[in-house]
Structure formats: structure tokens, C-alpha cells
Amino acid sequence: MARIPSRDEIIDWISQNPTQSSKRDIARAFGIKGADRVDLKRILKDLEDDGHLTRRRKTYRDPEALPPVTVCEITGPDADGDLFARPAVWDGDSPAPRILVTLGRGDAALGRGDRALLRLAPAEATDHAYTGRLIRRLPQTVQRLLGIFREDPHGGRVVPVDKKADRDWLVRARDTDGAHDGELVEAERTGGKGDMGLPQARIVARLGDPTAPRAVSLIAIHQHDIPHVFPQEVLDAAEAARPVPAEGREDLRHLPLVTIDPADARDHDDAVLAMADDDPANPGGHVLWVAIADVARYVRPGTPLDREALKRGNSSYFPDRVVPMLPEALSNGLCSLHQGEDRACMAVRMVLDAEGNKTGHRFVRGIMRSAASLTYQEAQAARDGTPSDRAAPLVQTVIDPLYAAYAALRAARARRQPLELDLPERKIELDEDGRVTSVAFRERLDAHRLIEEFMVLANVAAAEELAARRQPLLYRVHEEPSPEKLEALREVAEASGLGLAKGQVLQTRQLNRLLAQAAETEFAELLNISTLRAMTQAYYSPDNFGHFGLALRSYAHFTSPIRRYADLVVHRALISAHGWGKDGLGGTDAEDLRGIGEHISSTERRSMLAERDTTDRYLAAYLADRIGTDLPGRISGVQRFGLFVKLDETGADGLIPVRALGAEFFHHDADSQTLTGADSGLTLGLGQRVVARLVEAAPISGGMILDLIEVEGAPLARGRGHRRPGTAPKRAEARSKARRAAAAKKEKRKVTRKRKG
């Protein structure tokens, strides 16, 4: 019979042999066999219960020590630039040990929030307990949640701010990071489940008061994992940048190029100029210049600036802040085309005939000096005869020629027939404290359309230039709608008394014809929204599948490299194609571009979702003090669980749960997008005018709950509370009746269509 080791002997063995800590390893080390293993198992269980050991699957270890190979989370560099980490999971009672990460030559770069497998060695230091060498960087698979911390005697729980999340996360007292009740926090799932099967988590970031006005965009930034803090090396690189000399560049400083931007713009990445073409072979023609900030000169491939720009993919815009793709020293400094400042640029000179057709173009890498930084309102006022002091000297030489070229481009656009959606954009106005003061429609001027048309033409020229030179590039691709989405749009059109022909190759002019028919009806907004929903999501790809919405065969993004990485790629492709320097694409091929395109397409969608969520939260905050108010709107969505209503005044979307429609059963018809009452026969569908009462507005989640009051001017007749006892049909009978009615309605639609055909 082998001697059973003492508790201290077992602990010492595990400490000295962390890689051999399974029950089998311990039994082999002490020569324990057969029935004696029962006693060993009992001792290990006692040590575990007493907290001296913790069990991971089939191994035991000291909970206050880390195994030699550990999954860690990078906490970021300190003020001295040293990189530190912490264990991804820590079960000890004392604070998690600090780990100094030492990277070797060729190791992957690590940043805050990255997870990595590290080989650890104990360290005798005052500021860290271990040193760690990188084995490999791990993919980001850990689950995180943004929510409100609610304290309890055992620690607390995190209540998610995302209205789609369905359960809270539990946090043990030792994992709260000192969070206070009601504080906005970010939590990370640690594995395992607690009471009622809820996930266990630990708090990794405390973000302050969730009710603070400027916390609204912060919630979206964290919820969608948008990088918003620049690493120090990136900031240092931006600060170290210097102006570009004019030598070796085409000098465009004699051209009176001007920027035209929103009044609150801080960066200016495009400048324009137009003039009458003096070539006798082009009577009535125009010469159009579009100059773009030469970001590629400062953001070189493979540098920290480049890696961070690619990571972000694009800038993200919120009502109270911008999360830029590039540090301010570049985005608002050296790359911004400020009035009167010499700036490096990539420019294209385009020639138009009298009908607005582009007959030729030439790209240059140059140096320019903006003659004026105008706002849209300023440019439009100058065109309309009331110029500002700054714009007055430019009316005849700059502004009038710009509008003349725009008139020609507008005629070419009418022939091309790109998709003409009419969806007024709403702008959220904030006061100095970040509170919503009003929700207004954004002003839409010819000055806006002018710049849009110039930018579209420059983007087309970039795509055509690179394709002609057989240079790999990222196209902006927008494929035509799927048959399923087209059929859904056709259903909406027919329900509105309009039609969309079948059996033809779809062109944007057909959709424009439908929108024009709806323009003078009450269904105009509904048809515009439904057409937008039918469209596919645009994306970036090295393969050219055209741009359906713009009705263009080739299209690339060239005009906004300060805020979009795709444009920077196109600039580099132009540099390589023309041999303008060593800061081009270099050896990048189509497969590399495919991965870049997929990544920046996803970051673009991420920003769109974050911006939309922020808008929802601001609108909910704006309407929160109007609970109980009746608001007009239109049904914009129909689901089995209820109706979505877009409110007229603010454009906010609220939900009317199906349970709020009354006690009767409502049948959902996905094809016709309707809800039909089993008893009353009431049919609720897309586009119907309604009056809804605001019942709930939650600024933290952005959700709004409504109650239906009127439909098409008639009060809603509710079944609940108005039936005599015993008169309500059984649920099964109600469902059967509703289904029969819906089936008959669908069959009637089919017959009608056949007759029309």
C-alpha cells in the first residue's frame, strides 16, 4: 500500500509541476494505485473546497498562481510604452497578477483588448508578477456586453442596453471592478452559468453615468466595438508628419479651387473648379477639376498609421462627436485642404461636352492652395445673388462656372436615370450640454447636388483609369435587388394601387417610374422606404459587378481618403499605375484586396448600425417627456409580433405590440405584410396612416412602445373589455377563421394578377 501524500505535499508538487497536475499525474508521482486513488480523490476534493486548488476540467492548480502557458488579455502600454496583460480568467481571491509582455522580432503587434496565448515565467519585480512571451495571437471570440450594473449582496448583474438582448449577466463580487449601482459598464463573459442559468461575467470597463447626454454615442461606440482611442505610436506618427514640398509635383496653386462643405465641417478633403472649355472642337463644353487630399503621402503601407486606419476602416459620425479614421493632426491638419494653405493633392482634370458627357480625363499628383472654404449655404446664396463677403469675389470666376458645369451633368444624369429616392434626412440638433433641442429636416440645396455629381464623376474616372491600366483596385459594388426583395416591393406597390412590371431586366428607370407615380399620392414615403429596403447592401470588391443604384458600369471610391480606407487604396493604386512614388500599392494583388474589401465593408456596416442606434437613443430621449401624447405616423413595418410606426414629426420608429391591438387573434400574412383580426376582420398593413399614443420611451436602449389609437382617421375598435362573457370565439376557431380569410385574400390577388397579365 502506497503512502498517501499530505495536503502540503500535493500543493508543493502542483506548484513545482504545473504542466503535470491531473489526478493521474499526481497519482503516478506518488506511486498511488488501485483503491488508494479514492483517498487521493478525497484529498483533492477537500483542497478544492477549501480554496487551495482550483480544478480546470481534469487538472488541478494553485488558484493564486498561473500555469506556464496562459490565455491573456492585453491591457495596453503604460506611460513608458511597456506592454502589459492580465489573465483572461482569474479565480484567485487576490487581484489578478500583472504580466509584462515582451515581443520578439517578427511577433504580431498587440493592442489593448487583444487576446493572446503567452508563455509565462515568474518575475521578481514590483510592478508585475510574470513576464510573458507571445506564442500566438488569438481570434476575438470572447463575448462582451454593454449594460447597466445593478448591485446586489453577491455582486450584481449587468442589464443589457441592447434592446435585442434577452437576458442579464451575473457578476461575482470580486469581478465588479468597483462598479457602482446604475453605472454604465462593459462586461466580458467568463464561462459557466450562475443562478437561473444566467451567464457569469466580469466587468472590464466602467463608462460612467448612462443618463449623461453625451453617453448616448459612447454606448454605441462600445456596443459595436468601434476603436476610438488611438495608440500612442499612431498619435506620435501623425504629430511627426511635415508638409509636403512642391518639388516633383504638378503645381496647381494658380487654380482657384474651392472647398464646399457643411458649416460644421472640420476637415476638407475635396476641392472643385470648373471653367468653360476653350477648345474649338468642344463648343459649349466644360473643364472640371476635382482635387483630393493626398493622404497616401502620409499614411504609408504597413506603418502604424496604416494599420490603425485599416482597423477602423472609416470614420464614424454621431450627432455629438466624430470617431475619425485618422488622428486629428492629419484629418484636420496636414491632409485637410484649408483655405490659403499649400496642400498635397491627387487631382483629376475632366473634360465634358455640352451635354455633360465625360470625353476625357487626366490624373495628376500635385500641390494646391484652396482659394476659399465655403459652406453649402454660402455657395448657394452666392449663386442666388446674395453672396457673402468671402464668396463675392468668386461669383463670376468660380461659382457661376461650377453651376454651369453642374447643369450639363444634371442633363447627363437625367439620361442615365440613377435611382431617384426621395427620403428627406433628419438632423438631430443638440445644445451645448448634449441634449436634443430639435429634430429637423436637413436642408437640400443645389450646392449639395453639385458636389455629389462632381464626386461621382471623379470616382468613375478613377475606376476607368485603373481598369484601363490593368491595375488592381477596390470597386464600389452595388448589385441589383434579389428576386425575393423585388417581389416584396411589388406587393407593396400593388397594395398601394400601383404596379411594377415583371419579366424584364430590371433597370433603375423602372423603379424611378414607380416612384414618380407614387410622388403625388399618400404612399410616396412608403414606396421610397420600400424601394430602399429592396436594395442590396453596397460593398467593396476587386471584382467589378457595376453599381446598380447609380446606373454605372464602373465605380470606385476616390474622393474621401481622410474618412474611408477604400479611397486610400484607390489613391495608392493610382500612384502605382503612374509610377508616382514608392507609397503605392506595391505588391498588393487582387486576393489581398479581397480581404481588405471584406473587412472595410464590415466596418462600414458597423458604423452604420452604431450611427442608427445612436439616432434611436437620441430620439427616444427627445420624446421621453411626451409619454401619453398622441402622435401621427404611418405603418412602416409589419411583423408577427406587432407593427412598426414611423412618426411624422421626428422620423422615429416605435413598436405597437400585437397584444396592444386587442384580445382577438391577429393573423400575420408575410406576403402581403398585413395583420388581420380574426373577429373584426380589421386589416393593418404597410403605409396606413395611424395615430399612436407614446407609452414608453427608453433612451438607454432606444426603444419606443406605442399604442394604436386611430387607423386611417377612424378610432380603433378594440375587442378587449368590450365583449360580453361567452361571446369570444375559441382561439383555435379564431386562428382558423383568420387563416381562411388570409388564404382567400391571397388567392384573390393571384387571380387578379393572372387577369392583368
Protein Blocks (a to p, Z undefined) as FASTA:
>chain_A
ZZdddfklmmmmmmmmmmlmcfklmmmmnopahjllmmmmmmmmmmmmnopaccehjacc
dfkbccfbdcdddebjcfkopacdddfbdcbfbdcddddddddehiacddehiacddddd
ddddfkbcbdcddfbdcddfbccddddddddfklpacddfblkbcbdcdddfklnnopae
hiacddddebjjdehhiacdddfbdebjfkbmklmmmmmmmmnopafbdcfklmmmmmmp
ccddfehpacfklpccdddddfkbcbdcbdcdddddfbfklghiacdddddddfklmmcg
hiaklmmmmmnopacddfkbccdfbdfklmmmmmpccehiacddddddddddfkopafbd
cddddddddfbdcdfklmmmmmnopacfklmmmmmmmmmmmmmmmmmmmmmmmmnopacd
ddddddddddfkopafbdcdddddfklmmmmmmmmmmmmmmmmmmmmnopacdddddddd
dfklmmmmmmmmmmnopacdehiacdfklmmmmmmmmmmpcklmmmmmmmmmmpccdddd
fbdgbjfklopabdcdfklmmlomklmmmmmmmmmmnopajkbnkjacfklmmmmmmmmm
mmmmmmmmmmmmmmmmmmmmmmmmmghiacddddfbdcfkbccdddfklopacdddfkln
ojbdcdddfklopaddfklopacdehiacddddfbdcfknopacdddfbgghiacddfeh
pacehkaccfklmmmmmmmmmmmmmmmmmmmmmmmZZ
